[in-house]
Amino acid sequence: MPVGTLANVKTLTPDQLRATGAQMVLANTYHLHLQPGEGIVARAGGLHRFMKWDGPILTDSGGFQVFSLSEIRTIAEEGVTFRSPRDGQMIHLSPERSIAIQNALGADVIMAFDECPPYPASRESVMEATDRTFRWLKRCITAHQRRDQALFGIVQGGTYPDLREFAAKQLADLDMIGYAIGGVSVGEPPELIEQIVQATAPQLPTQKPRYLMGVGTHREIVQAIAAGVDLFDCVIPTRLARHANALVQGDRWNLRNAKFREDFTALDSTCPCYTCQNFSRAYLSHLLRSQELLGYTLLSIHNITELVRFTQKIRHAIMEGRFKAEFGHWLNGE
């Protein structure tokens, strides 16, 4: 799921995004509450009409900002109070308020409000955050007013496998429509992310969608799918594009490097995206060296297409019994 924090995937129009093969987009409750406000989005007819995206949309609850904005927030049992980075005003976000905002935004999938502990963190503080996340989930379920929106619960537990297993079983007992693994990619090394996912995903119901939040490298995707994960979101493809980095068949290329200045071949001759079908590496390098906005757009188109195609290949390999044969090298650390 490409990330469209403020109801747009950076530098792309909806038509350009649709052409990448993306099926679903993520937006952010906290940031949309600040600007333009959920009331304006609701009066526009909801996120789909507001941003002209006719595919599914998922909204994060604002729980990640509990982690990322730790310097300007305080946590209590009732909820979290933030100081707005826009105007300094105090903003209170509780489980009930998060759900009300998401109900107004009108996404297809909405997330429970959670407390995402940092890494590293003591077992005691992670246990406290995990227990609070479960209490907040039950409040979210009670507050949820729209049956046309699927509410997902989030498994926390830090890097402690027993806490993850306990939290996963608690959530499974609530028979949610879907489940997310949160609190990863918050500073821990990649091998710990893999261990967390491998310990957590199998504890969640196999017949329900399982979503790994904030993860999106090729290796992480393969490892998580092998553990049973279905959905991913990450800013990687568009953020890398804004830093002149292309994703090409699992590798990363810095297109500002001198070797691309006179390379008139396509970025990836096997890629069907608009960028690869029309422009050379030399042209992309020129745009990115010149900080031309078109360069960020063209590279974002390609990078998203690359990850979408990668997951499509994995899906087909699973259906045809070829997953380990074709993608096992990602699992073996090669």
N, C-alpha and C positions, 0 to 999 in steps of 0.2 A: 504494500500500500504506500504509494508516494505520499509524502507529508505536505499538506497544505495548511499550515498552522493558522493563517489568517484568511482562510477560505480561498486560497489560491496556491498552486504549486509554483514556486518562485520562477519567474521569467516565462511561464508557459500559458497559452490560452487553453481553454477546455478542449478545443478541437485538436491542438497539438498533443495534449496529454492523452486524449482518447486514441490517437494514432500510435502511441507507444504500446498499446495493448493493456494498459493499466485498467483494472476492473474496479478498484475501490480506492478511496482517498481518505486520509486522516486530517481532521481539523482539531483545534485546541479550544477547550471551554474557557480557560482562564484568559487567554489573549483575546478571544472574540468578545468576552464579557467587557474587557477594557475598551475595545475598539472593534466594531462600531457599537456594540451592545446587543444583547440578545433580543431586545424589543424591536430594534430596527430590522434585524434578520427575520424575526417572526412576521412583522408587517410586510416584508418583501415576499412572503410566502414560504419561508424556511430556507435552509442552506442550499438545497438543490436549485431553487429558482434564483436565489441571490447570486450564486457563483456560476450558474448555468452548467451544472454538472448533473447529468441524468443517471449516473451510476450510483452504486452504494457509497455512503459516507459513514465514517466512524468518528466520533468525537472522544478525545481523551478527557478525563474528568477534571483536570487541573491538579491531580495528585502529583504528577512529576514536578510541578512547580513548588510543591512542598519540599522537595529535595533541592531543586536547582536554584531556588530563591531563598536559601536558608538564612542569608544575611538580612533579609527584610521581612521575615515572617516569624510568628510565634504560634506554637501548636498547643491546643488544649483539647479536652475530650469533646467539647462542643464543636470544634472545627479549627480552622487556621485563619489567622489574621495577617494580611499582607499590607505593606506600604506600596502603593502604586508607583512603578517606575516612571509613569507618565506625568503625574501631577502631585505625587506625595500623599494623596488621600488614602485613608485606611479602608481596606476591602476585607470583608469577612466571607469566607467560603466554608460552608459546612456540607455534610453529605446531602442534606435536604436542598441547600441552595445550589449545589453542583448539579443535582438531578433536575431541579426546576429550570436552570439555564439550558441544560441539554434538551429537556422537553421542548423548550421554546425554540432552540436552534433547529430541531427536527431531523437530526441524523438518523440513519437506519439502525446503527449500533451505537450504544452509549456505554460508558465505563463507570463503574462504581468509584466513589471517591476513596482514595487510599493514602496511607503514609508510606513513602518510599524511603527506607533508611539509607544512609550513605555507606560507602566503603572506604576504609574499614570502620567497623562499629562493634561495640561490645555485644556479647550474647544477650545481656540483660536489656540493652536498648533496642536490639532487633526484636526480641521477644515482645517487648512493650509495643513496638510499632506494628508487629504482626497481629497481636491481639486487638489493638485499636482498629486496624484495617478490617478485621472481621466484624467488630461491633458496628463500624461505620457502614459496612456492606448491608447489614440487616436494616439499618436506618434508610439506606438507599432503596432497598426493596420496598419498604413501606411508603417511601415518598414518591416512587415512580408512578406516574399518572397515565402514560401513553402505552397502550398495548401494541401499537404498531412499531415500537422501538424495542430492539433486543438489548437487554441489560446484561453485561458481562461482569463477573466477579474477577478480582485480581488476587493472585497468590503472592504473598510476600514471604520473608523468612531469611533474607540476606544470603550469606554463604554457609548457612548451617543446614545440612541436609535433613536433619530430624525436624527442624522447625518448618522447612518447606513441605515435608511429607505430612506433618500435622495440619498445616494450613490448607494444603490441597484436599485432604480428606474432609476437613470442615466445609469447604466450599462445595465439594462434590455432593455432600449430604443435602445441600440446599437446592439441588437440581436446577442449576442456572441454565440459561439458553446457551451460554458459551463461557469460556474461562481464559484468563490471561495470566501469563507469567511476568510479573513486574519486578522491579528492583534489580535488573541486570544492566550491564553496560553503564554502570555508574562509577567506574574507576577501577574495577577489578580486572586482573589479567584474563586474556582469552581462555586459558585452560580452566579457570574457575567458572566462567560463563558456561562452558561446555558441561562441566560437572553439575552445575545447578540445573541446567535444562534436562540433562539425562536423569537426574534424581527426581525432578518435579513432573515433567510431562506424562510419564507413565502412570502417575497417581491420579490423573484427571480422566473423566469418562471418555472412552474412545469414540462414542457416537456423537459427541458434541465438538464444535470447533474449538481449537486450542491456539492461542495467540501469544507470540513472544514479542514483547514490547521493546522497541528501540534498537533492534538488531538487524543488520542488513549487509554484512560482507558475504561474499560467496561461500567461504568456508563455514561461517556461522550458520548460514541458511541450510547448507547440506547437513551439518551436524544436528541442527534442531529438527529438521524434517526426519532424519533417521530416528530421532527420539519420539516423533509423533506430533510435531507442531505443524499447524496449517496456515497460519497468518503471520505476517511480519510487517513492520513499518520501520523506516529509517530515513534520516535526512541525507544519508551518504551520497546518493546519486546527484542531487542538486547542489549540495554543499561542495562536493568535489569539483563539479563543473565550474562553480564560481571561483575555484582556485586552480583552474586550468588543467584539472586531472581527468583523464578519460578512463573508463572501465572498458577493457578490451579482452574478452574471453578469459576473464578471471584475473588479469593483470591491471596495474595502474600505470598510466603514462602521463608524464608532465609535458603537455604540448608546448610549453615555453622553451623546452630544451632545443638547442641549436640544430640537432639532427632532423628536426621536423620542418625547418625553414624552407627547404627546397624539396620536400617530399610530396609529390603531386598525386600520390595514390589515395584511395579512400581510407578513412579511419579504420574500418573493418569491412573487408570485401564480402564477408558472409552476412553482414547485418542489413536488414531491409529498411531501416529507419530513414527518414527524410534526409538527415545529415549525411549518412554514409552513401546514400544514393546520389547526392548532388555536389558534395564539397570535398576538397582534398585536405590532407593533414596540413599542408602548407598554408592554406587559406584559414583554417581554424587556428593555427599557430599565430598567424598575422593578427587575426581578430583579438585573440586572447592577450597577445603582447601589447596590443593597442588599447586594451580594456574596452573594446567595443561590446555593447550589450548583446548584439546578435551572437557573439561567440558564446556567451553564457547560455543563451537559449538553445543554440544548436547542440552544445555539449550536454545540456540537461536532457534534451530529446534522446540523444544517443544513450546516455548513462541509464536512464529509466528503461529504455527499450532493452538494453543489455541485461538488466536484472529481471525484467519481466520474461524475456526469452529464456533466461537461465532457469527460472522456476517452472516455466512451461515444459522445458526439456526434462526436468526432474519428474514432473507430473506424468508425462508420457512414459518415461522409463519405469516408474512405479507400476503403471497400468500394464506394462508389457513384461514385467519381471526382470528389468535390466538395471535396477537402481544401483546395486552394489558393484556390478560390473563396470558401469559408466562413471559412477561418482565416488567409488570407494577410495580413490586416491586423496580426496578431500578429507575423508575420515581418518586416513592413516598418517596424516601430517606431511604428505609429500608436497 
